[in-house]
Amino acid sequence: METLLNVPEGQFELQRLPQRKHEKLRAWDAADEYLLQYLSENCNLSSATRILIVNDSFGALAVALHRFNPVAISDSYLSRQATLLNFAANDLPEDCIQLRNSLDWPEQQLDLVLIKVPKTLALLEQQLIQLQPLLTAETKIIAAGMVKAMPASVWKLMERYLGPTKPSLAKKKARLIFISLNTQIAWSANPYPVYYQLENTGFRICNHANVFSRESLDIGTRFLLQHLPKNTNAKDIVDLGCGNGIVGLMLADYYRESHLYFVDESYMAVASAKETFRLAFDHRQADFCVTDGLTEFETESMDLIVCNPPFHQQNTVGNQIALSMFKQSQRVLRKGGELWVIGNRHLAYHIDLKKIFKEYNEIASNAKFVIWQVIK
Ligand SMILES: C[S@@+](CC[C@H](N)C(=O)[O-])C[C@H]1O[C@@H](n2cnc3c(N)ncnc32)[C@H](O)[C@@H]1O
């Protein structure tokens, strides 16, 4: 796989995360290349230019623009780690970049804002709202993305919150959108997080903008909640890929004596889970971890792991992350510990589960979903 990004700013070695043996995908896309080429030809950047990069996938923009000390903001732990890894791989000092998470916005005004259009429209909306007070009539604002990832709804949001947009020509199926700030547009209040009441319970579920199924209970999650493990003696329980924390919340409700660990690679997900849990159990302790799966968990330290795995990372679809979560679970479970997984029937997770755990039990299924249990 091609790992050398060749742009007017220089040549840079770039890797994706998580690393995979036979990686077929590059750590950047044609929109990154287009944007970097545009900047070098049209913008006179200096280290005094206050640059904000939003949603850089694996650090391609941050690495290429490192000489200008940009600030980069992302909701993904893996993006953040990839950016650090790619800085190190190119012998760039980490103090060239200020990395922030999606709930920690800078406060100073900006000269240049570069937005990689995210998959989730609500995240884009929240980011545009957060940007409003940081912009002046002089700020240059450029959004970049693959044409197929920028439907009319994306343009409408930019016009609603910032001002008129102008498209570039498309190049290798990528496009830039130039946004001029309309200073007459009033700043909006951030509508996130949003809350909903979990059916048949008194629990309120907190959802930041980038959270899976933020407006209502997902049908797969509902099915999982109907079949959660009962009668276990599990002391240490992980909600792996916790999103808003709804699965861990219900497990905590059944198992009042157990300790819950909520894990997600999205900062907004973990913040949502933390708030969901706090609203439900004011004084109860739990752990909330923004990290890549179970990488930071000790071997044989958990009794029960429940997981509704992600089926895509940013724009890439596949079983890879689920597979890595199953392998990690095998390491992290105590002997006799259990992993419970829900998946779309067509994802056929039982094949990988059988390879790793030898046997599996089908706990429940309907036309769309299956729940499997494996025991270490
Ligand atoms: C299908 S959602 C499930 C959310 C929630 N548990 C539910 O059932 O409603 C999968 C979650 O996995 C998270 N995720 C993706 N990659 C991850 C990784 N490498 N480590 C931890 N969590 C990850 C996503 O951010 C997302 O919140």
The ligand as a Tripos MOL2 file, in Angstrom:
@<TRIPOS>MOLECULE
LIG
   27    29     1     0     0
SMALL
NO_CHARGES

@<TRIPOS>ATOM
      1 C1        -22.6280    0.1140   16.8230 C.3       1 LIG1
      2 S1        -22.0170    1.3150   17.9670 S.3       1 LIG1
      3 C2        -22.6680    0.6690   19.4980 C.3       1 LIG1
      4 C3        -22.9940    1.7340   20.5100 C.3       1 LIG1
      5 C4        -23.7470    1.2310   21.7510 C.3       1 LIG1
      6 N1        -22.9850    0.2260   22.4600 N.3       1 LIG1
      7 C5        -25.1040    0.6720   21.3700 C.2       1 LIG1
      8 O1        -25.2410   -0.5580   21.3500 O.co2     1 LIG1
      9 O2        -26.0490    1.4620   21.1120 O.co2     1 LIG1
     10 C6        -20.2870    0.9210   18.0130 C.3       1 LIG1
     11 C7        -19.4170    1.8460   18.8550 C.3       1 LIG1
     12 O3        -18.0530    1.3830   18.7760 O.3       1 LIG1
     13 C8        -17.2030    2.5170   18.8240 C.3       1 LIG1
     14 N2        -15.8610    2.1710   18.3030 N.ar      1 LIG1
     15 C9        -15.4420    2.1550   17.0150 C.ar      1 LIG1
     16 N3        -14.1510    1.7830   16.9500 N.ar      1 LIG1
     17 C10       -13.7440    1.5730   18.2190 C.ar      1 LIG1
     18 C11       -12.5140    1.1850   18.8070 C.ar      1 LIG1
     19 N4        -11.4480    0.9220   18.0450 N.pl3     1 LIG1
     20 N5        -12.4470    1.0890   20.1480 N.ar      1 LIG1
     21 C12       -13.5260    1.3540   20.9230 C.ar      1 LIG1
     22 N6        -14.7170    1.7230   20.4170 N.ar      1 LIG1
     23 C13       -14.8360    1.8300   19.0910 C.ar      1 LIG1
     24 C14       -17.9580    3.5600   18.0050 C.3       1 LIG1
     25 O4        -17.4890    4.8640   18.2990 O.3       1 LIG1
     26 C15       -19.3940    3.2970   18.4340 C.3       1 LIG1
     27 O5        -19.7570    4.0960   19.5340 O.3       1 LIG1
@<TRIPOS>BOND
     1     1     2 1
     2     2     3 1
     3     2    10 1
     4     3     4 1
     5     4     5 1
     6     5     6 1
     7     5     7 1
     8     7     8 2
     9     7     9 1
    10    10    11 1
    11    11    12 1
    12    11    26 1
    13    12    13 1
    14    13    14 1
    15    13    24 1
    16    14    15 ar
    17    14    23 ar
    18    15    16 ar
    19    16    17 ar
    20    17    18 ar
    21    17    23 ar
    22    18    19 1
    23    18    20 ar
    24    20    21 ar
    25    21    22 ar
    26    22    23 ar
    27    24    25 1
    28    24    26 1
    29    26    27 1
@<TRIPOS>SUBSTRUCTURE
     1 LIG1         1 GROUP 0 **** ****
